[in-house]
Amino acid sequence: MRTFANWEEVPLFESEEAEALFWTEHRPDLRLMESATAGNAESSESVTVTLRFDPRMLARIKRLARTRFLNYQSMIKQWLSERMEQELK
């Protein structure tokens, strides 16, 4: 099994089968995984943004997130990521 030390080494996949094949042959380096889970905000690659929501919409999003046992902010990020992938296809 080959390891990679940088997330840029993970390609964009043509299909789920190609992705599954990649992950059966590759794994991230332990230091890469540790840096991804580190709680140090200064080393984080995240950027804070401000969005304004209608209060009723935000309440609905929070309720939906609770039913999925997710933090509503994480769920919004997941939605944005999924939509971005759709748009790039």
C-alpha positions as CSV (number, residue, x, y, z in Angstrom):
1,M,0.0,0.0,0.0
2,R,1.3,3.4,-0.9
3,T,1.0,6.5,1.3
4,F,0.7,10.1,0.3
5,A,1.8,13.1,2.3
6,N,-0.3,15.8,0.6
7,W,-4.0,16.0,-0.1
8,E,-3.3,17.4,-3.6
9,E,-2.0,13.9,-4.5
10,V,-5.6,12.6,-4.3
11,P,-7.0,12.8,-7.9
12,L,-10.5,13.8,-9.0
13,F,-12.2,10.5,-9.8
14,E,-14.1,9.7,-12.9
15,S,-16.3,7.2,-11.0
16,E,-17.0,5.6,-7.7
17,E,-15.2,2.5,-8.9
18,A,-12.1,4.5,-9.7
19,E,-12.2,6.1,-6.2
20,A,-12.7,2.7,-4.5
21,L,-9.7,1.3,-6.4
22,F,-7.6,4.3,-5.4
23,W,-8.4,3.9,-1.7
24,T,-7.6,0.2,-1.8
25,E,-4.1,1.0,-3.0
26,H,-3.4,4.3,-1.1
27,R,-3.6,5.7,2.4
28,P,-2.8,9.1,3.8
29,D,0.5,9.5,5.8
30,L,-0.1,9.4,9.6
31,R,1.2,13.0,9.9
32,L,-1.3,14.2,7.3
33,M,-4.1,12.6,9.2
34,E,-2.9,14.1,12.5
35,S,-2.7,17.6,11.0
36,A,-6.2,17.2,9.6
37,T,-7.6,16.4,13.1
38,A,-5.5,18.9,15.0
39,G,-7.7,21.4,16.9
40,N,-5.2,24.2,16.5
41,A,-7.1,27.0,14.7
42,E,-3.9,28.8,13.7
43,S,-2.8,25.8,11.6
44,S,-6.2,25.2,10.2
45,E,-6.9,25.8,6.5
46,S,-10.5,27.0,7.3
47,V,-11.6,30.6,6.7
48,T,-14.4,32.2,8.6
49,V,-17.3,33.6,6.5
50,T,-20.5,35.3,7.5
51,L,-23.8,34.4,5.9
52,R,-27.2,35.9,6.6
53,F,-30.1,33.6,6.8
54,D,-33.8,34.1,7.3
55,P,-34.4,33.1,11.0
56,R,-37.0,30.6,10.0
57,M,-34.7,29.0,7.4
58,L,-31.9,28.7,9.9
59,A,-34.3,27.1,12.5
60,R,-35.3,24.5,9.9
61,I,-31.7,23.8,9.0
62,K,-30.8,23.4,12.7
63,R,-33.8,21.0,13.3
64,L,-32.8,19.0,10.2
65,A,-29.2,18.8,11.4
66,R,-30.3,17.6,14.9
67,T,-32.3,14.8,13.3
68,R,-29.1,13.7,11.6
69,F,-27.0,14.1,14.7
70,L,-24.9,16.7,13.0
71,N,-23.7,20.2,13.8
72,Y,-25.7,22.5,11.5
73,Q,-22.6,24.3,10.3
74,S,-21.0,21.0,9.4
75,M,-24.1,20.0,7.5
76,I,-24.1,23.2,5.5
77,K,-20.4,22.7,4.6
78,Q,-21.3,19.1,3.5
79,W,-24.2,20.4,1.4
80,L,-21.9,23.0,-0.2
81,S,-19.2,20.5,-0.9
82,E,-21.7,18.1,-2.5
83,R,-23.2,20.8,-4.7
84,M,-19.8,22.0,-5.8
85,E,-19.0,18.4,-6.9
86,Q,-22.2,18.3,-8.9
87,E,-21.5,21.6,-10.6
88,L,-18.0,20.5,-11.5
89,K,-19.3,17.4,-13.3
